[in-house]
Amino acid sequence: MVKITREEVLKLAEISKIYLHENEIDLVVEQLKSVLGYAAKVSDIAGDIQIQSVKNVNIYRDDIALHTDPQPILAQAPEHEDDYFVVLPILEK
């Protein structure tokens, strides 16, 4: 079990500019013990697992252009002209 003392919690609170009431200190000590214990278990488990990382692997595939009928999508647009959406200009000429 991970040990953290009352004095360490008070020091952390001081450094962090957190005010703890006297009746909160013991609760915070127990909560921090629980969190640190959980982190230690995760660290132990993670240390046992062999992770094979694959970096910088490119997957190549052929680009295939397919003709798609634009009418079903254009029918949902508020405004369209020929096979294009009409949008408001965002840049001045």
PDB file of N, CA, C and O in Angstrom:
ATOM      1  N   MET A   1       0.846  -1.190   0.000  1.00  0.00           N
ATOM      2  CA  MET A   1       0.000   0.000   0.000  1.00  0.00           C
ATOM      3  C   MET A   1       0.883   1.243   0.000  1.00  0.00           C
ATOM      4  O   MET A   1       1.908   1.296   0.680  1.00  0.00           O
ATOM      5  N   VAL A   2       0.472   2.224  -0.765  1.00  0.00           N
ATOM      6  CA  VAL A   2       1.218   3.468  -0.880  1.00  0.00           C
ATOM      7  C   VAL A   2       1.024   4.284   0.387  1.00  0.00           C
ATOM      8  O   VAL A   2      -0.082   4.379   0.919  1.00  0.00           O
ATOM      9  N   LYS A   3       2.098   4.861   0.853  1.00  0.00           N
ATOM     10  CA  LYS A   3       2.020   5.646   2.070  1.00  0.00           C
ATOM     11  C   LYS A   3       2.123   7.125   1.735  1.00  0.00           C
ATOM     12  O   LYS A   3       3.002   7.546   0.983  1.00  0.00           O
ATOM     13  N   ILE A   4       1.229   7.895   2.294  1.00  0.00           N
ATOM     14  CA  ILE A   4       1.309   9.349   2.232  1.00  0.00           C
ATOM     15  C   ILE A   4       0.878   9.846   3.600  1.00  0.00           C
ATOM     16  O   ILE A   4      -0.134   9.407   4.146  1.00  0.00           O
ATOM     17  N   THR A   5       1.637  10.740   4.127  1.00  0.00           N
ATOM     18  CA  THR A   5       1.381  11.192   5.500  1.00  0.00           C
ATOM     19  C   THR A   5       0.534  12.457   5.510  1.00  0.00           C
ATOM     20  O   THR A   5       0.362  13.148   4.507  1.00  0.00           O
ATOM     21  N   ARG A   6       0.032  12.707   6.671  1.00  0.00           N
ATOM     22  CA  ARG A   6      -0.758  13.917   6.898  1.00  0.00           C
ATOM     23  C   ARG A   6       0.087  15.160   6.608  1.00  0.00           C
ATOM     24  O   ARG A   6      -0.402  16.132   6.031  1.00  0.00           O
ATOM     25  N   GLU A   7       1.342  15.118   7.007  1.00  0.00           N
ATOM     26  CA  GLU A   7       2.247  16.245   6.789  1.00  0.00           C
ATOM     27  C   GLU A   7       2.489  16.478   5.295  1.00  0.00           C
ATOM     28  O   GLU A   7       2.581  17.620   4.845  1.00  0.00           O
ATOM     29  N   GLU A   8       2.592  15.383   4.529  1.00  0.00           N
ATOM     30  CA  GLU A   8       2.788  15.515   3.086  1.00  0.00           C
ATOM     31  C   GLU A   8       1.554  16.131   2.425  1.00  0.00           C
ATOM     32  O   GLU A   8       1.675  16.939   1.505  1.00  0.00           O
ATOM     33  N   VAL A   9       0.382  15.749   2.894  1.00  0.00           N
ATOM     34  CA  VAL A   9      -0.852  16.321   2.356  1.00  0.00           C
ATOM     35  C   VAL A   9      -0.914  17.811   2.676  1.00  0.00           C
ATOM     36  O   VAL A   9      -1.296  18.614   1.825  1.00  0.00           O
ATOM     37  N   LEU A  10      -0.547  18.176   3.873  1.00  0.00           N
ATOM     38  CA  LEU A  10      -0.551  19.592   4.237  1.00  0.00           C
ATOM     39  C   LEU A  10       0.453  20.383   3.393  1.00  0.00           C
ATOM     40  O   LEU A  10       0.179  21.515   2.995  1.00  0.00           O
ATOM     41  N   LYS A  11       1.619  19.781   3.122  1.00  0.00           N
ATOM     42  CA  LYS A  11       2.624  20.432   2.298  1.00  0.00           C
ATOM     43  C   LYS A  11       2.115  20.593   0.865  1.00  0.00           C
ATOM     44  O   LYS A  11       2.282  21.653   0.263  1.00  0.00           O
ATOM     45  N   LEU A  12       1.493  19.542   0.315  1.00  0.00           N
ATOM     46  CA  LEU A  12       0.915  19.619  -1.026  1.00  0.00           C
ATOM     47  C   LEU A  12      -0.177  20.685  -1.098  1.00  0.00           C
ATOM     48  O   LEU A  12      -0.260  21.435  -2.070  1.00  0.00           O
ATOM     49  N   ALA A  13      -0.998  20.742  -0.077  1.00  0.00           N
ATOM     50  CA  ALA A  13      -2.064  21.745  -0.040  1.00  0.00           C
ATOM     51  C   ALA A  13      -1.466  23.150  -0.006  1.00  0.00           C
ATOM     52  O   ALA A  13      -1.967  24.059  -0.667  1.00  0.00           O
ATOM     53  N   GLU A  14      -0.413  23.321   0.754  1.00  0.00           N
ATOM     54  CA  GLU A  14       0.235  24.627   0.847  1.00  0.00           C
ATOM     55  C   GLU A  14       0.839  25.032  -0.507  1.00  0.00           C
ATOM     56  O   GLU A  14       0.658  26.161  -0.964  1.00  0.00           O
ATOM     57  N   ILE A  15       1.546  24.110  -1.127  1.00  0.00           N
ATOM     58  CA  ILE A  15       2.159  24.390  -2.424  1.00  0.00           C
ATOM     59  C   ILE A  15       1.098  24.687  -3.476  1.00  0.00           C
ATOM     60  O   ILE A  15       1.282  25.549  -4.335  1.00  0.00           O
ATOM     61  N   SER A  16      -0.009  23.965  -3.398  1.00  0.00           N
ATOM     62  CA  SER A  16      -1.086  24.104  -4.379  1.00  0.00           C
ATOM     63  C   SER A  16      -2.034  25.244  -4.050  1.00  0.00           C
ATOM     64  O   SER A  16      -2.981  25.503  -4.794  1.00  0.00           O
ATOM     65  N   LYS A  17      -1.787  25.921  -2.950  1.00  0.00           N
ATOM     66  CA  LYS A  17      -2.650  27.028  -2.512  1.00  0.00           C
ATOM     67  C   LYS A  17      -4.085  26.558  -2.293  1.00  0.00           C
ATOM     68  O   LYS A  17      -5.045  27.232  -2.666  1.00  0.00           O
ATOM     69  N   ILE A  18      -4.204  25.376  -1.673  1.00  0.00           N
ATOM     70  CA  ILE A  18      -5.515  24.813  -1.352  1.00  0.00           C
ATOM     71  C   ILE A  18      -5.682  24.862   0.164  1.00  0.00           C
ATOM     72  O   ILE A  18      -4.830  24.383   0.912  1.00  0.00           O
ATOM     73  N   TYR A  19      -6.780  25.440   0.596  1.00  0.00           N
ATOM     74  CA  TYR A  19      -7.054  25.493   2.024  1.00  0.00           C
ATOM     75  C   TYR A  19      -7.876  24.275   2.418  1.00  0.00           C
ATOM     76  O   TYR A  19      -8.940  24.024   1.852  1.00  0.00           O
ATOM     77  N   LEU A  20      -7.383  23.528   3.380  1.00  0.00           N
ATOM     78  CA  LEU A  20      -8.100  22.369   3.888  1.00  0.00           C
ATOM     79  C   LEU A  20      -8.526  22.629   5.324  1.00  0.00           C
ATOM     80  O   LEU A  20      -7.729  23.070   6.152  1.00  0.00           O
ATOM     81  N   HIS A  21      -9.793  22.350   5.606  1.00  0.00           N
ATOM     82  CA  HIS A  21     -10.257  22.412   6.988  1.00  0.00           C
ATOM     83  C   HIS A  21      -9.650  21.237   7.737  1.00  0.00           C
ATOM     84  O   HIS A  21      -9.299  20.218   7.144  1.00  0.00           O
ATOM     85  N   GLU A  22      -9.538  21.389   9.002  1.00  0.00           N
ATOM     86  CA  GLU A  22      -8.938  20.338   9.841  1.00  0.00           C
ATOM     87  C   GLU A  22      -9.669  19.004   9.673  1.00  0.00           C
ATOM     88  O   GLU A  22      -9.039  17.946   9.654  1.00  0.00           O
ATOM     89  N   ASN A  23     -10.992  19.055   9.551  1.00  0.00           N
ATOM     90  CA  ASN A  23     -11.757  17.810   9.443  1.00  0.00           C
ATOM     91  C   ASN A  23     -11.668  17.189   8.038  1.00  0.00           C
ATOM     92  O   ASN A  23     -12.136  16.066   7.850  1.00  0.00           O
ATOM     93  N   GLU A  24     -11.091  17.873   7.057  1.00  0.00           N
ATOM     94  CA  GLU A  24     -10.947  17.345   5.701  1.00  0.00           C
ATOM     95  C   GLU A  24      -9.615  16.624   5.484  1.00  0.00           C
ATOM     96  O   GLU A  24      -9.498  15.816   4.564  1.00  0.00           O
ATOM     97  N   ILE A  25      -8.638  16.899   6.297  1.00  0.00           N
ATOM     98  CA  ILE A  25      -7.279  16.410   6.057  1.00  0.00           C
ATOM     99  C   ILE A  25      -7.221  14.884   6.036  1.00  0.00           C
ATOM    100  O   ILE A  25      -6.641  14.304   5.118  1.00  0.00           O
ATOM    101  N   ASP A  26      -7.810  14.232   7.027  1.00  0.00           N
ATOM    102  CA  ASP A  26      -7.757  12.765   7.079  1.00  0.00           C
ATOM    103  C   ASP A  26      -8.471  12.135   5.882  1.00  0.00           C
ATOM    104  O   ASP A  26      -8.023  11.113   5.361  1.00  0.00           O
ATOM    105  N   LEU A  27      -9.572  12.736   5.447  1.00  0.00           N
ATOM    106  CA  LEU A  27     -10.291  12.234   4.279  1.00  0.00           C
ATOM    107  C   LEU A  27      -9.415  12.357   3.025  1.00  0.00           C
ATOM    108  O   LEU A  27      -9.357  11.435   2.212  1.00  0.00           O
ATOM    109  N   VAL A  28      -8.741  13.488   2.874  1.00  0.00           N
ATOM    110  CA  VAL A  28      -7.869  13.696   1.716  1.00  0.00           C
ATOM    111  C   VAL A  28      -6.707  12.713   1.743  1.00  0.00           C
ATOM    112  O   VAL A  28      -6.301  12.210   0.695  1.00  0.00           O
ATOM    113  N   VAL A  29      -6.168  12.434   2.919  1.00  0.00           N
ATOM    114  CA  VAL A  29      -5.077  11.463   3.041  1.00  0.00           C
ATOM    115  C   VAL A  29      -5.548  10.107   2.531  1.00  0.00           C
ATOM    116  O   VAL A  29      -4.842   9.462   1.755  1.00  0.00           O
ATOM    117  N   GLU A  30      -6.722   9.668   2.953  1.00  0.00           N
ATOM    118  CA  GLU A  30      -7.244   8.370   2.529  1.00  0.00           C
ATOM    119  C   GLU A  30      -7.528   8.351   1.030  1.00  0.00           C
ATOM    120  O   GLU A  30      -7.247   7.359   0.357  1.00  0.00           O
ATOM    121  N   GLN A  31      -8.080   9.436   0.509  1.00  0.00           N
ATOM    122  CA  GLN A  31      -8.365   9.503  -0.919  1.00  0.00           C
ATOM    123  C   GLN A  31      -7.074   9.457  -1.737  1.00  0.00           C
ATOM    124  O   GLN A  31      -7.015   8.766  -2.754  1.00  0.00           O
ATOM    125  N   LEU A  32      -6.055  10.172  -1.312  1.00  0.00           N
ATOM    126  CA  LEU A  32      -4.783  10.159  -2.031  1.00  0.00           C
ATOM    127  C   LEU A  32      -4.113   8.789  -1.951  1.00  0.00           C
ATOM    128  O   LEU A  32      -3.497   8.341  -2.919  1.00  0.00           O
ATOM    129  N   LYS A  33      -4.229   8.126  -0.810  1.00  0.00           N
ATOM    130  CA  LYS A  33      -3.691   6.766  -0.702  1.00  0.00           C
ATOM    131  C   LYS A  33      -4.374   5.855  -1.714  1.00  0.00           C
ATOM    132  O   LYS A  33      -3.723   5.038  -2.366  1.00  0.00           O
ATOM    133  N   SER A  34      -5.685   6.000  -1.839  1.00  0.00           N
ATOM    134  CA  SER A  34      -6.440   5.173  -2.778  1.00  0.00           C
ATOM    135  C   SER A  34      -6.017   5.456  -4.224  1.00  0.00           C
ATOM    136  O   SER A  34      -5.809   4.524  -5.001  1.00  0.00           O
ATOM    137  N   VAL A  35      -5.892   6.719  -4.580  1.00  0.00           N
ATOM    138  CA  VAL A  35      -5.503   7.097  -5.941  1.00  0.00           C
ATOM    139  C   VAL A  35      -4.091   6.622  -6.247  1.00  0.00           C
ATOM    140  O   VAL A  35      -3.839   6.063  -7.314  1.00  0.00           O
ATOM    141  N   LEU A  36      -3.175   6.840  -5.323  1.00  0.00           N
ATOM    142  CA  LEU A  36      -1.786   6.426  -5.535  1.00  0.00           C
ATOM    143  C   LEU A  36      -1.659   4.906  -5.587  1.00  0.00           C
ATOM    144  O   LEU A  36      -0.843   4.376  -6.342  1.00  0.00           O
ATOM    145  N   GLY A  37      -2.458   4.207  -4.791  1.00  0.00           N
ATOM    146  CA  GLY A  37      -2.457   2.748  -4.834  1.00  0.00           C
ATOM    147  C   GLY A  37      -2.946   2.234  -6.175  1.00  0.00           C
ATOM    148  O   GLY A  37      -2.387   1.293  -6.736  1.00  0.00           O
ATOM    149  N   TYR A  38      -4.002   2.867  -6.683  1.00  0.00           N
ATOM    150  CA  TYR A  38      -4.526   2.487  -7.998  1.00  0.00           C
ATOM    151  C   TYR A  38      -3.484   2.748  -9.086  1.00  0.00           C
ATOM    152  O   TYR A  38      -3.278   1.911  -9.965  1.00  0.00           O
ATOM    153  N   ALA A  39      -2.826   3.910  -9.024  1.00  0.00           N
ATOM    154  CA  ALA A  39      -1.797   4.238 -10.006  1.00  0.00           C
ATOM    155  C   ALA A  39      -0.643   3.238  -9.945  1.00  0.00           C
ATOM    156  O   ALA A  39      -0.081   2.879 -10.980  1.00  0.00           O
ATOM    157  N   ALA A  40      -0.291   2.791  -8.755  1.00  0.00           N
ATOM    158  CA  ALA A  40       0.786   1.806  -8.613  1.00  0.00           C
ATOM    159  C   ALA A  40       0.384   0.473  -9.246  1.00  0.00           C
ATOM    160  O   ALA A  40       1.204  -0.184  -9.886  1.00  0.00           O
ATOM    161  N   LYS A  41      -0.881   0.075  -9.065  1.00  0.00           N
ATOM    162  CA  LYS A  41      -1.361  -1.176  -9.685  1.00  0.00           C
ATOM    163  C   LYS A  41      -1.327  -1.071 -11.207  1.00  0.00           C
ATOM    164  O   LYS A  41      -0.896  -2.000 -11.891  1.00  0.00           O
ATOM    165  N   VAL A  42      -1.778   0.051 -11.726  1.00  0.00           N
ATOM    166  CA  VAL A  42      -1.770   0.257 -13.174  1.00  0.00           C
ATOM    167  C   VAL A  42      -0.340   0.227 -13.696  1.00  0.00           C
ATOM    168  O   VAL A  42      -0.067  -0.364 -14.741  1.00  0.00           O
ATOM    169  N   SER A  43       0.553   0.852 -12.982  1.00  0.00           N
ATOM    170  CA  SER A  43       1.962   0.871 -13.378  1.00  0.00           C
ATOM    171  C   SER A  43       2.545  -0.535 -13.376  1.00  0.00           C
ATOM    172  O   SER A  43       3.302  -0.892 -14.278  1.00  0.00           O
ATOM    173  N   ASP A  44       2.198  -1.340 -12.366  1.00  0.00           N
ATOM    174  CA  ASP A  44       2.679  -2.724 -12.305  1.00  0.00           C
ATOM    175  C   ASP A  44       2.153  -3.536 -13.485  1.00  0.00           C
ATOM    176  O   ASP A  44       2.900  -4.279 -14.122  1.00  0.00           O
ATOM    177  N   ILE A  45       0.878  -3.387 -13.764  1.00  0.00           N
ATOM    178  CA  ILE A  45       0.281  -4.123 -14.874  1.00  0.00           C
ATOM    179  C   ILE A  45       0.892  -3.674 -16.191  1.00  0.00           C
ATOM    180  O   ILE A  45       1.226  -4.505 -17.036  1.00  0.00           O
ATOM    181  N   ALA A  46       1.038  -2.383 -16.371  1.00  0.00           N
ATOM    182  CA  ALA A  46       1.608  -1.852 -17.612  1.00  0.00           C
ATOM    183  C   ALA A  46       3.044  -2.305 -17.786  1.00  0.00           C
ATOM    184  O   ALA A  46       3.495  -2.492 -18.916  1.00  0.00           O
ATOM    185  N   GLY A  47       3.772  -2.486 -16.695  1.00  0.00           N
ATOM    186  CA  GLY A  47       5.149  -2.944 -16.785  1.00  0.00           C
ATOM    187  C   GLY A  47       5.247  -4.384 -17.239  1.00  0.00           C
ATOM    188  O   GLY A  47       6.257  -4.785 -17.817  1.00  0.00           O
ATOM    189  N   ASP A  48       4.200  -5.177 -16.984  1.00  0.00           N
ATOM    190  CA  ASP A  48       4.198  -6.581 -17.375  1.00  0.00           C
ATOM    191  C   ASP A  48       3.807  -6.794 -18.837  1.00  0.00           C
ATOM    192  O   ASP A  48       4.061  -7.858 -19.402  1.00  0.00           O
ATOM    193  N   ILE A  49       3.201  -5.800 -19.435  1.00  0.00           N
ATOM    194  CA  ILE A  49       2.703  -5.940 -20.799  1.00  0.00           C
ATOM    195  C   ILE A  49       3.791  -5.511 -21.779  1.00  0.00           C
ATOM    196  O   ILE A  49       4.381  -4.438 -21.646  1.00  0.00           O
ATOM    197  N   GLN A  50       4.038  -6.355 -22.749  1.00  0.00           N
ATOM    198  CA  GLN A  50       4.985  -6.030 -23.807  1.00  0.00           C
ATOM    199  C   GLN A  50       4.211  -5.360 -24.934  1.00  0.00           C
ATOM    200  O   GLN A  50       3.333  -5.968 -25.545  1.00  0.00           O
ATOM    201  N   ILE A  51       4.537  -4.139 -25.193  1.00  0.00           N
ATOM    202  CA  ILE A  51       3.842  -3.401 -26.237  1.00  0.00           C
ATOM    203  C   ILE A  51       4.760  -3.277 -27.439  1.00  0.00           C
ATOM    204  O   ILE A  51       5.887  -2.793 -27.338  1.00  0.00           O
ATOM    205  N   GLN A  52       4.263  -3.716 -28.555  1.00  0.00           N
ATOM    206  CA  GLN A  52       5.018  -3.567 -29.789  1.00  0.00           C
ATOM    207  C   GLN A  52       4.453  -2.359 -30.515  1.00  0.00           C
ATOM    208  O   GLN A  52       3.300  -2.355 -30.946  1.00  0.00           O
ATOM    209  N   SER A  53       5.264  -1.360 -30.639  1.00  0.00           N
ATOM    210  CA  SER A  53       4.781  -0.187 -31.337  1.00  0.00           C
ATOM    211  C   SER A  53       5.276  -0.207 -32.773  1.00  0.00           C
ATOM    212  O   SER A  53       6.419  -0.566 -33.058  1.00  0.00           O
ATOM    213  N   VAL A  54       4.407   0.178 -33.639  1.00  0.00           N
ATOM    214  CA  VAL A  54       4.747   0.271 -35.049  1.00  0.00           C
ATOM    215  C   VAL A  54       4.657   1.743 -35.404  1.00  0.00           C
ATOM    216  O   VAL A  54       3.585   2.347 -35.359  1.00  0.00           O
ATOM    217  N   LYS A  55       5.793   2.305 -35.755  1.00  0.00           N
ATOM    218  CA  LYS A  55       5.816   3.727 -36.057  1.00  0.00           C
ATOM    219  C   LYS A  55       6.008   3.945 -37.548  1.00  0.00           C
ATOM    220  O   LYS A  55       6.641   3.154 -38.248  1.00  0.00           O
ATOM    221  N   ASN A  56       5.450   5.022 -37.991  1.00  0.00           N
ATOM    222  CA  ASN A  56       5.674   5.498 -39.351  1.00  0.00           C
ATOM    223  C   ASN A  56       5.424   4.430 -40.407  1.00  0.00           C
ATOM    224  O   ASN A  56       6.246   4.213 -41.297  1.00  0.00           O
ATOM    225  N   VAL A  57       4.306   3.785 -40.297  1.00  0.00           N
ATOM    226  CA  VAL A  57       3.955   2.786 -41.294  1.00  0.00           C
ATOM    227  C   VAL A  57       2.919   3.410 -42.223  1.00  0.00           C
ATOM    228  O   VAL A  57       1.843   3.823 -41.790  1.00  0.00           O
ATOM    229  N   ASN A  58       3.255   3.468 -43.480  1.00  0.00           N
ATOM    230  CA  ASN A  58       2.333   4.000 -44.465  1.00  0.00           C
ATOM    231  C   ASN A  58       1.566   2.856 -45.120  1.00  0.00           C
ATOM    232  O   ASN A  58       2.120   1.802 -45.430  1.00  0.00           O
ATOM    233  N   ILE A  59       0.308   3.097 -45.312  1.00  0.00           N
ATOM    234  CA  ILE A  59      -0.519   2.107 -45.995  1.00  0.00           C
ATOM    235  C   ILE A  59      -0.894   2.721 -47.341  1.00  0.00           C
ATOM    236  O   ILE A  59      -1.557   3.756 -47.409  1.00  0.00           O
ATOM    237  N   TYR A  60      -0.469   2.081 -48.371  1.00  0.00           N
ATOM    238  CA  TYR A  60      -0.732   2.581 -49.709  1.00  0.00           C
ATOM    239  C   TYR A  60      -1.909   1.837 -50.319  1.00  0.00           C
ATOM    240  O   TYR A  60      -2.074   0.629 -50.153  1.00  0.00           O
ATOM    241  N   ARG A  61      -2.703   2.596 -51.018  1.00  0.00           N
ATOM    242  CA  ARG A  61      -3.801   1.996 -51.767  1.00  0.00           C
ATOM    243  C   ARG A  61      -4.002   2.837 -53.012  1.00  0.00           C
ATOM    244  O   ARG A  61      -3.634   4.011 -53.052  1.00  0.00           O
ATOM    245  N   ASP A  62      -4.575   2.239 -54.001  1.00  0.00           N
ATOM    246  CA  ASP A  62      -4.863   2.958 -55.231  1.00  0.00           C
ATOM    247  C   ASP A  62      -6.058   3.869 -55.015  1.00  0.00           C
ATOM    248  O   ASP A  62      -7.052   3.472 -54.406  1.00  0.00           O
ATOM    249  N   ASP A  63      -5.955   5.097 -55.518  1.00  0.00           N
ATOM    250  CA  ASP A  63      -7.093   6.004 -55.501  1.00  0.00           C
ATOM    251  C   ASP A  63      -7.997   5.651 -56.660  1.00  0.00           C
ATOM    252  O   ASP A  63      -7.555   5.533 -57.802  1.00  0.00           O
ATOM    253  N   ILE A  64      -9.241   5.489 -56.354  1.00  0.00           N
ATOM    254  CA  ILE A  64     -10.205   5.132 -57.394  1.00  0.00           C
ATOM    255  C   ILE A  64     -11.273   6.219 -57.427  1.00  0.00           C
ATOM    256  O   ILE A  64     -11.967   6.451 -56.437  1.00  0.00           O
ATOM    257  N   ALA A  65     -11.394   6.874 -58.557  1.00  0.00           N
ATOM    258  CA  ALA A  65     -12.403   7.913 -58.716  1.00  0.00           C
ATOM    259  C   ALA A  65     -13.691   7.269 -59.210  1.00  0.00           C
ATOM    260  O   ALA A  65     -13.707   6.584 -60.232  1.00  0.00           O
ATOM    261  N   LEU A  66     -14.749   7.495 -58.482  1.00  0.00           N
ATOM    262  CA  LEU A  66     -16.055   6.954 -58.854  1.00  0.00           C
ATOM    263  C   LEU A  66     -17.009   8.098 -59.140  1.00  0.00           C
ATOM    264  O   LEU A  66     -17.002   9.108 -58.435  1.00  0.00           O
ATOM    265  N   HIS A  67     -17.817   7.949 -60.154  1.00  0.00           N
ATOM    266  CA  HIS A  67     -18.820   8.972 -60.446  1.00  0.00           C
ATOM    267  C   HIS A  67     -19.973   8.808 -59.454  1.00  0.00           C
ATOM    268  O   HIS A  67     -20.484   7.709 -59.241  1.00  0.00           O
ATOM    269  N   THR A  68     -20.359   9.913 -58.866  1.00  0.00           N
ATOM    270  CA  THR A  68     -21.461   9.910 -57.918  1.00  0.00           C
ATOM    271  C   THR A  68     -22.492  10.928 -58.373  1.00  0.00           C
ATOM    272  O   THR A  68     -22.139  12.039 -58.770  1.00  0.00           O
ATOM    273  N   ASP A  69     -23.732  10.564 -58.319  1.00  0.00           N
ATOM    274  CA  ASP A  69     -24.808  11.473 -58.694  1.00  0.00           C
ATOM    275  C   ASP A  69     -24.962  12.534 -57.607  1.00  0.00           C
ATOM    276  O   ASP A  69     -25.283  12.190 -56.470  1.00  0.00           O
ATOM    277  N   PRO A  70     -24.743  13.816 -57.922  1.00  0.00           N
ATOM    278  CA  PRO A  70     -24.801  14.863 -56.899  1.00  0.00           C
ATOM    279  C   PRO A  70     -26.221  15.293 -56.538  1.00  0.00           C
ATOM    280  O   PRO A  70     -26.412  15.991 -55.542  1.00  0.00           O
ATOM    281  N   GLN A  71     -27.207  14.898 -57.312  1.00  0.00           N
ATOM    282  CA  GLN A  71     -28.564  15.397 -57.103  1.00  0.00           C
ATOM    283  C   GLN A  71     -29.166  15.069 -55.728  1.00  0.00           C
ATOM    284  O   GLN A  71     -29.807  15.942 -55.144  1.00  0.00           O
ATOM    285  N   PRO A  72     -28.995  13.868 -55.186  1.00  0.00           N
ATOM    286  CA  PRO A  72     -29.581  13.614 -53.856  1.00  0.00           C
ATOM    287  C   PRO A  72     -29.031  14.545 -52.771  1.00  0.00           C
ATOM    288  O   PRO A  72     -29.764  14.956 -51.872  1.00  0.00           O
ATOM    289  N   ILE A  73     -27.743  14.873 -52.861  1.00  0.00           N
ATOM    290  CA  ILE A  73     -27.165  15.768 -51.855  1.00  0.00           C
ATOM    291  C   ILE A  73     -27.569  17.208 -52.143  1.00  0.00           C
ATOM    292  O   ILE A  73     -27.933  17.947 -51.227  1.00  0.00           O
ATOM    293  N   LEU A  74     -27.508  17.611 -53.411  1.00  0.00           N
ATOM    294  CA  LEU A  74     -27.886  18.979 -53.770  1.00  0.00           C
ATOM    295  C   LEU A  74     -29.349  19.267 -53.462  1.00  0.00           C
ATOM    296  O   LEU A  74     -29.706  20.412 -53.184  1.00  0.00           O
ATOM    297  N   ALA A  75     -30.193  18.255 -53.507  1.00  0.00           N
ATOM    298  CA  ALA A  75     -31.613  18.448 -53.199  1.00  0.00           C
ATOM    299  C   ALA A  75     -31.813  18.888 -51.752  1.00  0.00           C
ATOM    300  O   ALA A  75     -32.835  19.494 -51.429  1.00  0.00           O
ATOM    301  N   GLN A  76     -30.855  18.592 -50.876  1.00  0.00           N
ATOM    302  CA  GLN A  76     -30.963  18.979 -49.467  1.00  0.00           C
ATOM    303  C   GLN A  76     -30.391  20.361 -49.197  1.00  0.00           C
ATOM    304  O   GLN A  76     -30.602  20.918 -48.120  1.00  0.00           O
ATOM    305  N   ALA A  77     -29.666  20.922 -50.168  1.00  0.00           N
ATOM    306  CA  ALA A  77     -29.017  22.214 -49.970  1.00  0.00           C
ATOM    307  C   ALA A  77     -30.043  23.340 -50.031  1.00  0.00           C
ATOM    308  O   ALA A  77     -31.013  23.249 -50.784  1.00  0.00           O
ATOM    309  N   PRO A  78     -29.845  24.393 -49.256  1.00  0.00           N
ATOM    310  CA  PRO A  78     -30.763  25.527 -49.324  1.00  0.00           C
ATOM    311  C   PRO A  78     -30.762  26.186 -50.706  1.00  0.00           C
ATOM    312  O   PRO A  78     -31.783  26.687 -51.177  1.00  0.00           O
ATOM    313  N   GLU A  79     -29.575  26.169 -51.346  1.00  0.00           N
ATOM    314  CA  GLU A  79     -29.480  26.777 -52.671  1.00  0.00           C
ATOM    315  C   GLU A  79     -28.368  26.084 -53.453  1.00  0.00           C
ATOM    316  O   GLU A  79     -27.297  25.802 -52.916  1.00  0.00           O
ATOM    317  N   HIS A  80     -28.637  25.816 -54.720  1.00  0.00           N
ATOM    318  CA  HIS A  80     -27.610  25.228 -55.575  1.00  0.00           C
ATOM    319  C   HIS A  80     -27.778  25.729 -56.994  1.00  0.00           C
ATOM    320  O   HIS A  80     -28.855  26.170 -57.394  1.00  0.00           O
ATOM    321  N   GLU A  81     -26.703  25.655 -57.740  1.00  0.00           N
ATOM    322  CA  GLU A  81     -26.710  26.090 -59.132  1.00  0.00           C
ATOM    323  C   GLU A  81     -25.969  25.038 -59.939  1.00  0.00           C
ATOM    324  O   GLU A  81     -24.803  24.751 -59.667  1.00  0.00           O
ATOM    325  N   ASP A  82     -26.616  24.479 -60.900  1.00  0.00           N
ATOM    326  CA  ASP A  82     -26.089  23.356 -61.677  1.00  0.00           C
ATOM    327  C   ASP A  82     -25.707  22.237 -60.689  1.00  0.00           C
ATOM    328  O   ASP A  82     -26.551  21.781 -59.918  1.00  0.00           O
ATOM    329  N   ASP A  83     -24.468  21.804 -60.711  1.00  0.00           N
ATOM    330  CA  ASP A  83     -24.042  20.725 -59.803  1.00  0.00           C
ATOM    331  C   ASP A  83     -23.192  21.248 -58.647  1.00  0.00           C
ATOM    332  O   ASP A  83     -22.323  20.535 -58.145  1.00  0.00           O
ATOM    333  N   TYR A  84     -23.439  22.494 -58.221  1.00  0.00           N
ATOM    334  CA  TYR A  84     -22.607  23.109 -57.178  1.00  0.00           C
ATOM    335  C   TYR A  84     -23.480  23.728 -56.094  1.00  0.00           C
ATOM    336  O   TYR A  84     -24.593  24.181 -56.363  1.00  0.00           O
ATOM    337  N   PHE A  85     -22.965  23.743 -54.866  1.00  0.00           N
ATOM    338  CA  PHE A  85     -23.618  24.436 -53.768  1.00  0.00           C
ATOM    339  C   PHE A  85     -23.388  25.939 -53.936  1.00  0.00           C
ATOM    340  O   PHE A  85     -22.321  26.359 -54.384  1.00  0.00           O
ATOM    341  N   VAL A  86     -24.362  26.726 -53.586  1.00  0.00           N
ATOM    342  CA  VAL A  86     -24.195  28.181 -53.565  1.00  0.00           C
ATOM    343  C   VAL A  86     -23.957  28.551 -52.112  1.00  0.00           C
ATOM    344  O   VAL A  86     -24.765  28.240 -51.237  1.00  0.00           O
ATOM    345  N   VAL A  87     -22.831  29.224 -51.866  1.00  0.00           N
ATOM    346  CA  VAL A  87     -22.489  29.646 -50.506  1.00  0.00           C
ATOM    347  C   VAL A  87     -22.232  31.152 -50.497  1.00  0.00           C
ATOM    348  O   VAL A  87     -21.937  31.748 -51.533  1.00  0.00           O
ATOM    349  N   LEU A  88     -22.345  31.749 -49.329  1.00  0.00           N
ATOM    350  CA  LEU A  88     -22.072  33.166 -49.204  1.00  0.00           C
ATOM    351  C   LEU A  88     -20.582  33.430 -49.371  1.00  0.00           C
ATOM    352  O   LEU A  88     -19.763  32.624 -48.929  1.00  0.00           O
ATOM    353  N   PRO A  89     -20.223  34.524 -49.990  1.00  0.00           N
ATOM    354  CA  PRO A  89     -18.804  34.843 -50.116  1.00  0.00           C
ATOM    355  C   PRO A  89     -18.221  35.185 -48.751  1.00  0.00           C
ATOM    356  O   PRO A  89     -18.867  35.839 -47.933  1.00  0.00           O
ATOM    357  N   ILE A  90     -17.010  34.738 -48.521  1.00  0.00           N
ATOM    358  CA  ILE A  90     -16.367  35.029 -47.235  1.00  0.00           C
ATOM    359  C   ILE A  90     -15.171  35.961 -47.384  1.00  0.00           C
ATOM    360  O   ILE A  90     -14.661  36.491 -46.398  1.00  0.00           O
ATOM    361  N   LEU A  91     -14.733  36.155 -48.612  1.00  0.00           N
ATOM    362  CA  LEU A  91     -13.610  37.044 -48.878  1.00  0.00           C
ATOM    363  C   LEU A  91     -14.070  38.153 -49.803  1.00  0.00           C
ATOM    364  O   LEU A  91     -14.844  37.927 -50.733  1.00  0.00           O
ATOM    365  N   GLU A  92     -13.586  39.345 -49.536  1.00  0.00           N
ATOM    366  CA  GLU A  92     -13.912  40.455 -50.420  1.00  0.00           C
ATOM    367  C   GLU A  92     -12.946  40.443 -51.596  1.00  0.00           C
ATOM    368  O   GLU A  92     -11.807  39.992 -51.477  1.00  0.00           O
ATOM    369  N   LYS A  93     -13.410  40.937 -52.715  1.00  0.00           N
ATOM    370  CA  LYS A  93     -12.571  40.983 -53.903  1.00  0.00           C
ATOM    371  C   LYS A  93     -11.580  42.112 -53.816  1.00  0.00           C
ATOM    372  O   LYS A  93     -10.783  42.307 -54.734  1.00  0.00           O
TER     373      LYS A  93
END
